[in-house]
Amino acid sequence: MFSGIDEVDWASMEHAYGPADDVPELLRGLASDDPAEREAALDGMYGAVHHQGDVYACTLACIPFLFELVVNPGVQDRGGVVELLTSIGGFDLDEDDEAEIDEDEIEGAANYAMAAAAVTAGAGVFFELIADEDPGVRLAAPLALATLHRHPVRVLALLRERLPVEPDEEVRLALVEAAGRVALRHRPLAERVGKWLGLLASRADSPGLRLAALAQLARCSPDGLPGDVVPVVSGLLREMRSAPEESGGRMEPAGPGTGAPPGGIPAREDDEPEPGPDTTAPPPAPASADSEPVEPIEPVEPVQAVEPVPAVDPEPVASAEAGRGEHVATPTLVGQLRSLYAQENAGRGAPWAADLLRTLHVGLDDRVGDRTALLADQLRSPDRHQRIDAVRMIGGLIRAWRGPYEELVALVGEQLADPEPRLAEAASHVLEELFGLAAPAADALAARLAADPGGWVKTWAGGPPGLGSTVKALARLGDARAVPALAAALEREQVAHDVGFAVGCLGAAARPLAGVLRRRLADVELDENAYDRASPLLAGLTALRAGEATPEVLRVLRGAPEYRGAWLRTAALRALGAFGPAAREAVPELRALVRRPGTASATEAAEALWAASGDADAVLPVLIEGLESDQVHDRRSAAVALGALGPRAAVVAPRLRGLLAHDELWLRVDAAIALWEVSGRTRETVAALLTAWEQNRHVRVRVAECLARMGPVPEGSAAVHVLRSELVSVRRHNAMDGGYGSHDIHEDEKLLALCRQALRGAGKGSTP
């Protein structure tokens, strides 16, 4: 094995962490008899040679040796190597990607293309591996074929032939998933795959297999889903809960004389034979531009004519999990993930059910009513694991889609009282992100808060303490029952870093905390750690507009240390600005700070000086200077501050108007809003804001705030059309694929409220 490996000039190549001269050792480690060494080698391959999906020259050089490993039956854990090859060769570079490649990315793009070509060229070996003795290999091979093989009809035929004779349930599910992947990559085959999946979904011999078929049907051919998909899936989950444990997840396959065609579907007289590939017809039409084109298909035998297969030996067979080789605890990332997976799935009868349900939800997409009903049913399940899965999926649903979630949220709240800590913790984390939408669970949150004072503050070894999710969820609702927890947090030696934000959410209800915030700020030592200790206290005082704390804030402003001093002074100046006239004591200090025009600190001081004194003559020259700064951030700050002056800053209207053509979109938005505030003219402002609305969805809250303050939006105007279009959209404006922010739901709900307010013409000054 590994003939020629030492002739490769590995030292001339690099991977993510430097010279690639350690790659031969990693490859040999994959073939080791020691399970810990194999796992460490696989971790090294993903961590360095294929780091975050990257393909280097050394990655390309590994491909022939990885193929040697997967075809050698003496090597253990080959399933992991199959998955590695699938990842290396499975990157799709579509036309849009190619158009965006710059000169620095050309080499990387070429590596991806060469990797795809090299792995695809050898993908024929996966046909043999789909019946390998090692269940772990059989588990990985179907997706490898679906992702990498050039002839999808041959792959589909093999998947269907294998399904009735495959003894392991998890592998059977992988065969169905691979069929869905083929349909997604080769859209002309979607109808054929969808028909087969529909038959499986209605007639397969296990509830897990039927659920897998429904999940893939939702992804690749959603029109084929049954109209009663909610009760169907709910029924399957009940079957899975009541089904007896099966040895190794094994399902009895169809055998001679059973009359079952490929796929384990009981034969019926009215079954229409699934057509095999037409060996005389021309190749299928090309796929759409966003999918892989279907190549000419080699002649194969029609799949409906599969020979009867012998019955599987009834002796117990190894499961796919057991077939992945001996697993040991290792300090590698792979080992840690495997350990977490084992902990998560301990006691589960069907650990793969959660993945199937997530796939189904992805396929259901904007069918919010169906998804909500499914999750509500799961949350009423006696199976805690199903409820945990539901709670976690609810977060993803609500983050991406708008809808009526009151019943679902109330059911999540009920999980807070469950003795299973993972379930209660998952529920509180979901509710934490909901802000006002968590209202149906308010009493449940308050009850959990009272029952668990030890969870009010969480501590970590590597950072400052933070509030527990239950405290944050209740505070974000503006519920005064969170105040005792915040008061206790403020008495700890180290204050939670997010306590100030929680105070801001509570608003007037947190006013009793002003005294302790002021006292703790007075005790902060102004050393290099001052920012970490003072910033949450300053944030809380800012939110409460606690002008009585001006002396303590001034002490921080004057004594800010060099380390993070600029951040600390900014926080102090914002507090003084929020205090308004109550901070009159700080006016002399602020006047001294504005004498350095054109700097960020001068702009911040000018904002605070205007709020405290109302002296426009003193601040206007400073802000005009800031508007000419070389830094876009400083110019934005100056524009916002000038807008706060209103008509007193009318002289800057021409300068603001000139910024409407600036390259930086956010500066254009801030300048447009300020232009309206200083001039009262709406035409230019609205045109600029609506253009930005279409160009960047993340500016929409800022734009809607301005439109709401402008007063009645004229009926029939472009603004009315934009606002109404937003209100009828089911997708949240800031929903992202593959990521999210903790305030996404709050920001989107705020946008909806502002759109309604603007359409009602609530008028200036009434923005929440």
KOLSETI-902333 format. One record per residue (C-alpha): x, y, z; residue number from 1. Coordinates in nm, 3 decimals. Each point is the difference from the previous one (the first is absolute). Layout:
residues N
px  py  pz  nr
X  Y  Z  NUM
...
//
This chain:
residues 768
px  py  pz  nr
0.000  0.000  0.000  1
0.102  0.361  -0.061  2
0.238  -0.088  -0.278  3
0.183  0.316  -0.108  4
-0.105  0.205  0.304  5
0.361  0.081  0.087  6
0.071  0.118  -0.354  7
-0.248  0.286  0.035  8
0.169  0.328  0.087  9
-0.223  0.071  0.299  10
0.240  0.254  0.149  11
-0.050  0.230  -0.298  12
-0.374  0.017  0.072  13
-0.192  0.167  0.278  14
-0.321  -0.058  0.189  15
-0.190  0.222  0.243  16
0.277  -0.007  0.259  17
0.318  0.009  -0.204  18
0.217  -0.253  -0.187  19
-0.180  -0.320  -0.098  20
0.287  -0.234  0.083  21
-0.214  -0.160  0.275  22
-0.268  -0.118  -0.246  23
0.156  -0.347  -0.064  24
-0.015  -0.064  0.374  25
-0.366  0.100  0.004  26
-0.079  -0.231  -0.292  27
0.178  -0.292  0.166  28
-0.184  0.083  0.321  29
-0.331  -0.055  -0.179  30
0.108  -0.361  -0.061  31
0.122  -0.060  0.356  32
-0.125  -0.287  0.214  33
-0.017  0.243  0.293  34
-0.345  0.168  0.009  35
0.137  0.306  0.181  36
0.265  0.046  -0.269  37
-0.261  -0.036  -0.275  38
-0.221  0.261  0.161  39
0.289  0.241  0.051  40
0.098  -0.042  -0.364  41
-0.354  0.067  -0.122  42
-0.014  0.307  0.222  43
0.327  0.120  -0.152  44
-0.130  -0.050  -0.353  45
-0.305  0.214  0.067  46
0.189  0.248  0.215  47
0.296  0.066  -0.230  48
-0.017  -0.175  -0.338  49
-0.371  0.074  -0.062  50
-0.033  0.290  0.245  51
-0.355  0.141  -0.002  52
-0.057  -0.160  -0.340  53
0.307  0.154  -0.166  54
0.190  -0.193  -0.266  55
0.377  0.045  -0.018  56
0.259  -0.159  -0.225  57
0.067  -0.254  0.275  58
-0.373  -0.080  0.015  59
0.012  -0.088  -0.370  60
0.309  -0.213  0.054  61
-0.183  -0.199  0.270  62
-0.290  -0.110  -0.220  63
0.161  -0.313  -0.155  64
0.114  -0.121  0.343  65
-0.345  0.059  0.151  66
-0.149  -0.216  -0.273  67
0.253  -0.273  0.088  68
-0.127  0.012  0.357  69
-0.371  -0.027  -0.081  70
0.039  -0.308  -0.223  71
0.219  -0.189  0.248  72
-0.228  -0.218  0.218  73
0.277  -0.034  0.257  74
-0.024  0.369  0.090  75
-0.238  0.089  0.279  76
-0.221  0.312  0.012  77
-0.004  0.026  -0.379  78
-0.339  0.168  0.018  79
0.170  0.309  0.137  80
0.241  0.001  -0.294  81
-0.291  -0.030  -0.245  82
-0.159  0.305  0.165  83
0.331  0.187  -0.027  84
0.025  -0.077  -0.373  85
-0.362  0.109  -0.046  86
0.076  0.331  0.166  87
0.319  0.057  -0.199  88
-0.160  -0.076  -0.336  89
-0.353  0.122  0.061  90
0.047  0.376  -0.029  91
-0.217  0.156  -0.270  92
0.125  0.323  -0.158  93
-0.296  0.146  -0.186  94
0.003  0.279  -0.258  95
-0.071  0.269  0.257  96
0.298  -0.115  0.207  97
0.224  0.002  -0.305  98
-0.104  0.356  -0.087  99
0.099  0.121  0.349  100
0.347  -0.158  0.011  101
0.279  0.255  0.019  102
0.366  -0.050  -0.085  103
0.091  -0.108  0.353  104
-0.260  -0.278  -0.012  105
0.083  -0.147  -0.341  106
0.239  -0.262  0.138  107
-0.249  -0.110  0.266  108
-0.280  -0.029  -0.255  109
0.223  -0.208  -0.225  110
0.077  -0.232  0.293  111
-0.371  -0.053  0.065  112
-0.056  -0.083  -0.366  113
0.293  -0.244  -0.009  114
-0.115  -0.166  0.323  115
-0.350  -0.046  -0.138  116
0.139  -0.148  -0.321  117
0.240  -0.234  0.179  118
-0.250  -0.135  0.253  119
-0.276  -0.026  -0.260  120
0.232  -0.199  -0.227  121
0.042  -0.262  0.271  122
-0.359  0.006  0.123  123
-0.074  -0.336  -0.161  124
0.153  -0.175  0.301  125
-0.293  0.116  0.211  126
-0.225  -0.236  -0.199  127
0.187  -0.291  0.157  128
0.005  0.157  0.345  129
-0.378  0.031  0.020  130
-0.011  -0.373  0.086  131
0.317  -0.002  0.211  132
0.014  -0.221  0.310  133
0.074  0.307  0.212  134
-0.330  0.176  0.085  135
0.187  0.328  0.050  136
0.119  -0.016  -0.360  137
-0.348  -0.084  -0.123  138
-0.130  0.301  0.192  139
0.239  0.242  -0.174  140
-0.001  -0.147  -0.352  141
-0.353  0.105  -0.115  142
0.056  0.372  0.052  143
0.343  -0.030  -0.162  144
-0.160  -0.150  -0.310  145
-0.281  0.256  -0.007  146
0.247  0.286  0.035  147
0.284  -0.114  -0.221  148
-0.104  -0.252  -0.266  149
-0.056  0.132  -0.352  150
-0.287  -0.232  -0.089  151
-0.292  0.071  0.235  152
-0.243  -0.251  -0.155  153
0.244  -0.282  0.070  154
0.032  0.128  0.355  155
-0.377  0.007  0.047  156
-0.030  -0.354  -0.132  157
0.260  -0.122  0.245  158
-0.161  0.182  0.294  159
-0.332  -0.164  -0.076  160
0.153  -0.344  -0.046  161
0.185  0.025  0.329  162
-0.285  0.125  0.218  163
-0.197  -0.329  0.040  164
0.308  -0.203  0.090  165
0.172  0.249  0.231  166
-0.033  -0.130  0.359  167
0.091  0.319  0.188  168
-0.270  0.263  0.048  169
0.241  0.295  0.012  170
0.158  -0.106  -0.328  171
-0.345  -0.037  -0.155  172
-0.070  0.359  0.096  173
0.330  0.102  -0.162  174
-0.110  -0.168  -0.323  175
-0.319  0.206  -0.001  176
0.191  0.318  0.080  177
0.235  -0.069  -0.289  178
-0.296  -0.030  -0.237  179
-0.115  0.342  0.114  180
0.348  0.139  -0.060  181
-0.003  -0.138  -0.355  182
-0.333  0.170  -0.067  183
0.128  0.332  0.131  184
0.318  -0.016  -0.208  185
-0.169  -0.126  -0.316  186
-0.335  0.171  -0.022  187
-0.125  -0.192  -0.309  188
-0.004  -0.308  0.224  189
-0.202  0.166  0.277  190
-0.335  -0.127  -0.126  191
0.126  -0.359  -0.020  192
0.156  0.015  0.345  193
-0.307  0.172  0.142  194
-0.226  -0.276  -0.122  195
0.215  -0.266  0.162  196
0.023  0.197  0.324  197
-0.378  0.042  0.000  198
-0.044  -0.376  -0.021  199
0.249  -0.053  0.280  200
-0.170  0.262  0.214  201
-0.332  -0.180  -0.023  202
0.099  -0.367  -0.006  203
0.349  -0.056  0.141  204
0.040  -0.259  0.274  205
0.118  0.227  0.283  206
-0.114  0.338  0.134  207
0.358  0.128  -0.011  208
0.031  -0.079  -0.369  209
-0.334  0.163  -0.076  210
0.106  0.312  0.192  211
0.331  0.007  -0.191  212
-0.187  -0.020  -0.329  213
-0.230  0.286  0.102  214
0.299  0.211  0.104  215
0.174  -0.047  -0.334  216
-0.325  0.050  -0.188  217
-0.038  0.337  0.174  218
0.348  0.097  -0.116  219
-0.004  -0.110  -0.361  220
-0.367  -0.026  -0.101  221
-0.218  0.178  0.259  222
-0.309  -0.009  -0.223  223
-0.001  -0.376  0.051  224
-0.052  0.027  0.377  225
-0.336  -0.126  0.124  226
-0.254  0.271  0.080  227
-0.028  -0.136  0.354  228
0.374  0.004  0.063  229
-0.040  0.116  0.362  230
-0.214  -0.290  0.125  231
0.206  -0.242  -0.210  232
0.329  0.108  0.159  233
-0.156  0.015  0.346  234
-0.123  -0.355  -0.048  235
0.348  -0.116  -0.104  236
0.153  0.155  0.310  237
-0.254  -0.183  0.215  238
0.085  -0.326  -0.179  239
0.370  0.059  0.062  240
-0.066  0.063  0.370  241
-0.200  -0.320  0.038  242
0.214  -0.224  -0.223  243
0.215  -0.256  0.185  244
0.376  0.045  -0.002  245
0.153  -0.181  -0.296  246
0.337  -0.164  -0.005  247
0.249  0.244  -0.139  248
-0.275  0.204  -0.160  249
-0.054  -0.294  -0.238  250
-0.313  -0.028  -0.212  251
-0.117  -0.319  -0.169  252
0.052  0.038  -0.377  253
-0.212  -0.136  -0.276  254
0.091  -0.351  -0.111  255
-0.101  -0.253  -0.267  256
-0.369  -0.048  -0.029  257
-0.097  0.316  0.189  258
-0.105  0.185  -0.313  259
0.189  0.309  0.109  260
0.162  0.209  -0.268  261
0.320  0.195  0.069  262
-0.032  0.233  0.294  263
-0.188  -0.236  0.229  264
-0.344  0.114  -0.126  265
-0.264  -0.273  0.014  266
-0.121  -0.074  -0.350  267
-0.354  0.095  -0.100  268
-0.182  -0.077  -0.318  269
-0.049  0.366  -0.078  270
0.369  0.086  0.035  271
0.135  0.163  -0.311  272
0.350  -0.137  -0.074  273
0.269  0.257  0.058  274
0.163  0.059  -0.338  275
0.364  -0.086  -0.038  276
0.236  0.209  -0.210  277
-0.103  0.013  -0.363  278
0.300  -0.138  -0.185  279
-0.128  0.113  -0.337  280
-0.119  0.350  0.081  281
0.227  0.304  -0.025  282
0.161  0.130  0.320  283
-0.223  0.204  0.232  284
-0.023  0.374  -0.054  285
0.268  0.203  0.176  286
-0.069  0.097  0.357  287
-0.062  0.357  0.101  288
0.293  0.234  0.039  289
0.013  -0.048  0.376  290
0.032  -0.376  -0.008  291
0.245  -0.250  -0.137  292
-0.071  -0.100  -0.365  293
-0.096  -0.360  -0.062  294
0.254  -0.178  -0.217  295
-0.084  -0.270  -0.258  296
-0.095  -0.317  0.180  297
0.163  -0.336  -0.051  298
-0.243  -0.286  -0.079  299
-0.109  -0.190  0.310  300
-0.262  -0.263  0.067  301
-0.349  0.131  0.089  302
-0.030  0.022  0.376  303
-0.344  -0.160  0.021  304
0.147  -0.332  -0.112  305
0.225  -0.061  0.301  306
0.062  -0.367  0.067  307
-0.143  -0.138  0.321  308
0.248  0.036  0.283  309
0.068  -0.264  0.262  310
-0.136  0.056  0.346  311
0.241  0.166  0.239  312
0.143  -0.225  0.267  313
-0.222  0.055  0.303  314
0.300  0.002  0.232  315
0.062  0.345  0.157  316
0.208  0.228  -0.218  317
0.230  0.284  0.094  318
-0.147  0.348  -0.011  319
0.155  0.283  -0.197  320
0.116  0.165  0.319  321
0.172  -0.318  0.116  322
0.151  -0.039  -0.345  323
0.195  0.321  0.028  324
0.269  -0.177  0.194  325
0.104  0.012  0.364  326
-0.056  0.348  0.136  327
0.214  0.135  0.278  328
0.002  0.327  0.187  329
0.252  0.231  -0.164  330
0.083  0.370  0.045  331
-0.060  0.063  -0.370  332
-0.287  0.207  -0.136  333
-0.136  -0.312  -0.171  334
0.015  -0.186  0.331  335
-0.172  0.278  0.189  336
-0.278  0.022  -0.257  337
-0.051  -0.375  0.013  338
-0.013  0.013  0.379  339
-0.255  0.281  -0.007  340
-0.205  -0.194  -0.255  341
0.003  -0.306  0.225  342
-0.108  0.203  0.303  343
-0.274  0.174  -0.197  344
-0.144  -0.326  -0.130  345
0.032  -0.213  0.312  346
-0.333  -0.171  0.057  347
-0.147  0.090  -0.338  348
-0.173  -0.278  -0.187  349
0.047  0.173  -0.337  350
0.283  0.254  0.020  351
-0.034  0.082  -0.369  352
-0.363  0.115  0.036  353
0.103  0.357  0.087  354
0.203  0.032  -0.320  355
-0.291  -0.129  -0.205  356
-0.234  0.253  0.157  357
0.244  0.284  -0.058  358
0.027  -0.102  -0.365  359
-0.379  -0.009  -0.024  360
-0.026  0.350  0.146  361
0.256  0.133  -0.246  362
-0.207  -0.144  -0.281  363
-0.327  0.140  0.135  364
0.165  0.342  -0.014  365
-0.268  0.272  0.017  366
-0.284  -0.234  0.097  367
0.000  0.155  0.347  368
-0.341  -0.137  0.096  369
0.103  -0.361  -0.068  370
0.335  0.043  0.172  371
-0.159  0.160  0.304  372
-0.257  -0.279  0.028  373
0.272  -0.267  -0.025  374
0.209  0.162  0.270  375
-0.300  0.050  0.226  376
-0.074  -0.372  -0.030  377
0.361  -0.082  0.087  378
-0.011  0.226  0.304  379
-0.297  -0.200  0.131  380
0.188  -0.327  -0.044  381
0.073  -0.216  0.307  382
0.348  -0.052  -0.146  383
0.237  0.262  0.142  384
0.244  -0.046  -0.285  385
-0.267  0.092  -0.252  386
-0.084  0.308  0.206  387
0.366  0.104  0.017  388
0.026  -0.035  -0.378  389
-0.317  0.204  -0.045  390
0.119  0.283  0.224  391
0.325  0.028  -0.192  392
-0.178  0.003  -0.335  393
-0.244  0.265  0.121  394
0.285  0.249  0.033  395
0.091  -0.050  -0.365  396
-0.362  0.030  -0.113  397
-0.075  0.324  0.183  398
0.333  0.157  -0.096  399
-0.071  -0.049  -0.369  400
-0.377  0.033  -0.036  401
-0.273  0.230  0.126  402
-0.315  -0.154  0.132  403
-0.244  -0.046  0.290  404
0.209  -0.180  0.261  405
-0.197  0.056  0.322  406
-0.098  -0.365  0.049  407
0.348  -0.125  -0.086  408
0.167  0.246  0.239  409
-0.235  -0.097  0.281  410
0.091  -0.366  -0.056  411
0.370  0.090  0.009  412
-0.065  0.174  0.330  413
-0.146  -0.321  0.141  414
0.333  -0.174  -0.058  415
0.169  0.233  0.249  416
-0.145  -0.203  0.287  417
0.124  -0.334  -0.135  418
0.253  -0.175  0.229  419
0.220  -0.082  -0.303  420
0.258  0.284  0.012  421
0.079  -0.013  -0.373  422
-0.365  0.052  -0.087  423
-0.055  0.289  0.241  424
0.326  0.166  -0.105  425
-0.080  -0.034  -0.369  426
-0.343  0.156  0.060  427
0.143  0.298  0.189  428
0.257  0.063  -0.274  429
-0.272  0.008  -0.265  430
-0.216  0.236  0.207  431
0.301  0.226  0.057  432
0.012  0.080  -0.373  433
-0.371  0.076  -0.031  434
-0.018  0.327  0.196  435
-0.367  0.110  -0.015  436
-0.110  -0.319  -0.175  437
0.080  -0.190  0.323  438
-0.300  0.159  0.177  439
-0.211  -0.321  0.004  440
0.279  -0.160  0.207  441
0.048  0.291  0.243  442
-0.152  -0.175  0.304  443
0.197  -0.317  -0.072  444
0.320  0.204  -0.023  445
-0.074  0.175  0.328  446
-0.067  -0.334  0.170  447
0.326  -0.147  -0.124  448
0.187  0.314  0.105  449
-0.136  -0.025  0.353  450
0.079  -0.372  0.019  451
0.358  0.028  -0.125  452
0.188  0.294  0.156  453
0.324  -0.189  -0.064  454
-0.057  0.051  -0.373  455
-0.036  0.378  0.015  456
0.365  0.052  -0.092  457
0.219  -0.234  -0.204  458
0.377  -0.007  0.036  459
0.268  -0.124  -0.241  460
0.370  -0.053  0.040  461
0.095  0.210  -0.303  462
-0.209  0.314  0.035  463
-0.222  0.220  0.215  464
-0.321  -0.138  0.149  465
-0.330  0.045  -0.181  466
-0.366  -0.012  0.088  467
-0.181  -0.330  -0.026  468
-0.231  -0.045  -0.295  469
-0.314  0.001  0.218  470
0.092  0.339  0.149  471
0.071  0.142  -0.344  472
-0.323  -0.138  -0.148  473
-0.213  0.152  0.277  474
0.186  0.333  -0.009  475
-0.037  0.022  -0.378  476
-0.373  -0.028  0.054  477
0.017  0.309  0.220  478
-0.131  -0.210  0.290  479
0.077  0.151  0.341  480
0.030  -0.348  0.150  481
0.356  -0.004  -0.141  482
0.107  0.292  0.223  483
0.095  -0.207  0.310  484
0.229  -0.217  -0.212  485
0.170  0.307  -0.148  486
0.037  0.153  0.346  487
0.169  -0.318  0.121  488
0.226  -0.002  -0.306  489
0.107  0.357  0.075  490
0.110  -0.099  0.349  491
0.243  -0.264  -0.121  492
0.372  0.071  0.008  493
0.013  0.002  -0.381  494
-0.307  0.145  -0.169  495
-0.150  -0.194  -0.292  496
0.110  0.155  -0.329  497
-0.355  0.018  -0.137  498
-0.180  0.144  0.301  499
-0.015  0.348  -0.151  500
-0.184  -0.121  -0.308  501
-0.250  -0.187  0.216  502
-0.063  0.319  0.199  503
-0.066  0.181  -0.328  504
-0.260  -0.259  -0.101  505
-0.182  0.043  0.331  506
-0.012  0.378  -0.029  507
-0.182  0.176  0.282  508
-0.056  -0.331  0.182  509
0.375  -0.010  0.069  510
0.012  0.348  0.150  511
0.055  -0.141  0.354  512
0.338  -0.127  -0.122  513
0.139  0.347  -0.068  514
0.142  0.032  0.351  515
0.199  -0.322  -0.008  516
0.123  0.074  -0.354  517
0.125  0.337  0.118  518
0.166  -0.148  0.309  519
0.176  -0.274  -0.194  520
0.124  0.251  -0.259  521
0.148  0.214  0.276  522
0.196  -0.302  0.123  523
0.152  -0.093  -0.339  524
0.377  0.025  0.001  525
0.119  0.197  -0.301  526
0.269  -0.247  -0.103  527
0.046  -0.204  -0.317  528
-0.310  -0.207  0.085  529
-0.220  0.305  0.049  530
-0.188  -0.034  -0.328  531
-0.114  -0.357  0.070  532
-0.122  0.093  0.347  533
-0.151  0.341  -0.077  534
-0.164  -0.047  -0.341  535
-0.298  -0.211  0.119  536
-0.064  0.250  0.279  537
0.019  0.295  -0.238  538
-0.236  -0.178  -0.241  539
-0.255  -0.046  0.278  540
0.022  0.363  0.115  541
-0.029  0.115  -0.362  542
-0.317  -0.204  -0.050  543
-0.152  0.142  0.319  544
0.107  0.357  -0.083  545
0.118  0.018  0.360  546
0.133  0.356  0.003  547
0.072  -0.021  0.375  548
0.297  -0.220  -0.096  549
0.173  0.287  -0.185  550
0.280  0.033  0.265  551
0.085  -0.369  -0.026  552
-0.004  0.010  -0.380  553
0.221  0.309  -0.004  554
0.254  -0.181  0.221  555
0.021  -0.276  -0.260  556
0.022  0.248  -0.288  557
0.287  0.187  0.162  558
0.192  -0.302  0.121  559
-0.037  -0.244  -0.289  560
0.324  -0.200  -0.032  561
0.198  -0.027  -0.322  562
-0.106  -0.361  -0.063  563
-0.346  0.007  -0.160  564
-0.028  0.357  0.122  565
-0.167  0.120  -0.321  566
-0.272  -0.263  0.038  567
-0.055  0.093  0.362  568
-0.021  0.373  -0.076  569
-0.252  -0.070  -0.276  570
-0.218  -0.195  0.244  571
0.024  0.283  0.255  572
-0.087  0.267  -0.258  573
-0.301  -0.198  -0.116  574
-0.120  -0.019  0.357  575
0.035  0.377  0.043  576
-0.184  0.056  -0.327  577
-0.285  -0.223  0.121  578
-0.022  0.195  0.325  579
-0.076  0.319  -0.195  580
-0.040  0.318  0.210  581
0.048  -0.207  0.317  582
0.370  -0.023  -0.100  583
0.049  0.379  0.005  584
0.283  -0.051  0.250  585
0.200  -0.159  -0.283  586
-0.032  0.298  -0.239  587
0.344  0.154  0.074  588
0.166  -0.337  -0.055  589
-0.189  -0.048  -0.325  590
0.089  0.345  -0.128  591
0.367  -0.083  0.050  592
-0.037  -0.326  -0.196  593
-0.163  0.163  -0.304  594
0.306  0.218  -0.054  595
0.155  -0.279  -0.207  596
-0.233  0.010  -0.301  597
0.014  -0.271  -0.263  598
0.063  -0.280  0.250  599
-0.240  -0.270  0.109  600
0.020  0.107  0.364  601
-0.083  0.360  -0.096  602
-0.313  -0.115  -0.185  603
-0.109  -0.215  0.294  604
0.065  0.287  0.240  605
-0.195  0.238  -0.225  606
-0.300  -0.233  0.007  607
0.011  -0.011  0.380  608
0.052  0.378  0.022  609
-0.303  0.066  -0.220  610
-0.214  -0.234  0.213  611
0.119  0.157  0.326  612
0.006  0.370  -0.099  613
-0.190  0.045  -0.325  614
0.285  0.226  -0.119  615
-0.015  -0.047  -0.379  616
0.257  0.273  -0.065  617
0.260  -0.192  0.198  618
-0.053  -0.338  -0.164  619
-0.084  0.087  -0.360  620
0.358  0.084  -0.113  621
0.126  -0.323  0.159  622
-0.258  -0.214  -0.177  623
0.056  0.171  -0.335  624
0.369  -0.080  0.039  625
-0.088  -0.361  0.081  626
-0.205  -0.018  -0.318  627
0.324  0.056  -0.195  628
0.195  -0.276  0.178  629
0.200  -0.256  -0.196  630
-0.168  -0.278  0.197  631
-0.345  -0.111  -0.115  632
-0.098  -0.097  0.354  633
0.080  0.350  0.128  634
-0.195  0.158  -0.284  635
-0.300  -0.215  0.082  636
0.016  0.098  0.367  637
0.016  0.368  -0.095  638
-0.299  -0.035  -0.234  639
-0.209  -0.166  0.270  640
0.096  0.270  0.251  641
-0.084  0.278  -0.246  642
-0.341  -0.156  -0.057  643
-0.066  0.021  0.374  644
0.045  0.380  -0.021  645
-0.291  0.019  -0.244  646
-0.061  0.340  -0.170  647
0.281  0.153  0.210  648
0.237  -0.182  -0.238  649
-0.175  0.102  -0.323  650
0.322  0.155  -0.126  651
0.149  -0.348  -0.059  652
-0.279  -0.114  -0.235  653
0.213  0.045  -0.316  654
0.283  -0.205  0.151  655
-0.240  -0.276  0.101  656
-0.159  0.006  -0.345  657
0.344  -0.053  -0.153  658
0.043  -0.318  0.205  659
-0.304  -0.162  -0.160  660
0.228  -0.110  -0.285  661
0.271  -0.143  0.227  662
0.126  -0.355  -0.064  663
-0.073  -0.111  0.356  664
-0.366  -0.098  0.028  665
-0.032  0.046  0.376  666
0.144  0.352  -0.025  667
-0.255  0.078  -0.272  668
-0.280  -0.117  0.228  669
0.121  0.203  0.299  670
0.051  0.308  -0.217  671
-0.348  -0.035  -0.154  672
-0.167  -0.025  0.340  673
0.199  0.296  0.132  674
-0.091  0.201  -0.311  675
-0.369  -0.048  0.073  676
0.048  0.083  0.368  677
0.180  0.328  -0.068  678
-0.200  0.109  -0.307  679
-0.341  -0.163  0.033  680
0.007  -0.092  -0.371  681
-0.107  -0.356  -0.066  682
0.037  -0.056  -0.377  683
0.379  -0.046  -0.013  684
0.009  -0.187  0.327  685
-0.271  -0.250  -0.087  686
0.149  -0.071  -0.342  687
0.343  -0.070  0.152  688
-0.145  -0.213  0.279  689
-0.212  -0.215  -0.230  690
0.299  -0.061  -0.226  691
0.203  -0.114  0.302  692
-0.294  -0.217  0.113  693
0.026  -0.202  -0.319  694
0.379  -0.011  -0.002  695
0.055  -0.123  0.356  696
-0.268  -0.166  0.209  697
0.188  0.074  0.321  698
-0.070  0.375  -0.027  699
-0.375  -0.052  0.002  700
-0.056  0.056  0.371  701
0.187  0.331  -0.015  702
-0.194  0.105  -0.310  703
-0.335  -0.101  0.147  704
0.075  0.198  0.316  705
0.041  0.313  -0.209  706
-0.311  -0.066  -0.210  707
-0.204  -0.054  0.318  708
0.117  0.332  0.142  709
-0.076  0.189  -0.319  710
-0.371  -0.030  0.051  711
-0.271  -0.123  -0.238  712
0.149  -0.178  -0.302  713
-0.190  0.119  -0.310  714
-0.236  -0.264  -0.135  715
0.121  -0.138  -0.333  716
0.360  0.103  0.060  717
0.301  -0.225  -0.051  718
0.050  -0.005  0.378  719
-0.346  -0.144  0.057  720
0.068  -0.276  -0.253  721
0.331  -0.089  0.166  722
-0.145  -0.003  0.352  723
-0.301  -0.212  -0.096  724
0.219  -0.244  -0.192  725
0.211  -0.047  0.313  726
-0.306  -0.066  0.214  727
-0.130  -0.276  -0.228  728
0.336  -0.176  -0.026  729
0.018  -0.324  0.199  730
0.381  -0.008  0.003  731
0.173  0.210  0.263  732
0.194  0.282  -0.161  733
0.328  -0.096  0.170  734
-0.026  -0.380  -0.023  735
0.330  -0.156  -0.099  736
0.086  -0.344  -0.131  737
0.267  -0.154  0.218  738
0.011  0.264  0.271  739
-0.198  0.234  0.221  740
0.030  0.273  0.261  741
-0.144  -0.009  0.350  742
-0.214  0.310  -0.068  743
-0.126  -0.094  -0.348  744
-0.357  -0.077  0.110  745
-0.018  0.317  0.209  746
0.125  0.214  -0.286  747
-0.245  -0.151  -0.247  748
-0.295  0.039  0.234  749
0.108  0.361  0.055  750
0.003  0.050  -0.377  751
-0.354  -0.132  -0.031  752
-0.123  0.229  0.278  753
0.167  0.301  -0.164  754
-0.152  -0.085  -0.339  755
-0.347  -0.010  0.154  756
0.066  0.325  0.184  757
0.119  0.174  -0.315  758
-0.309  -0.116  -0.186  759
-0.220  0.129  0.281  760
0.182  0.332  -0.019  761
0.060  0.007  0.374  762
0.222  0.305  -0.045  763
0.337  0.126  0.111  764
0.117  -0.076  0.346  765
-0.205  -0.314  0.059  766
0.253  -0.259  -0.105  767
0.027  -0.270  0.269  768
//
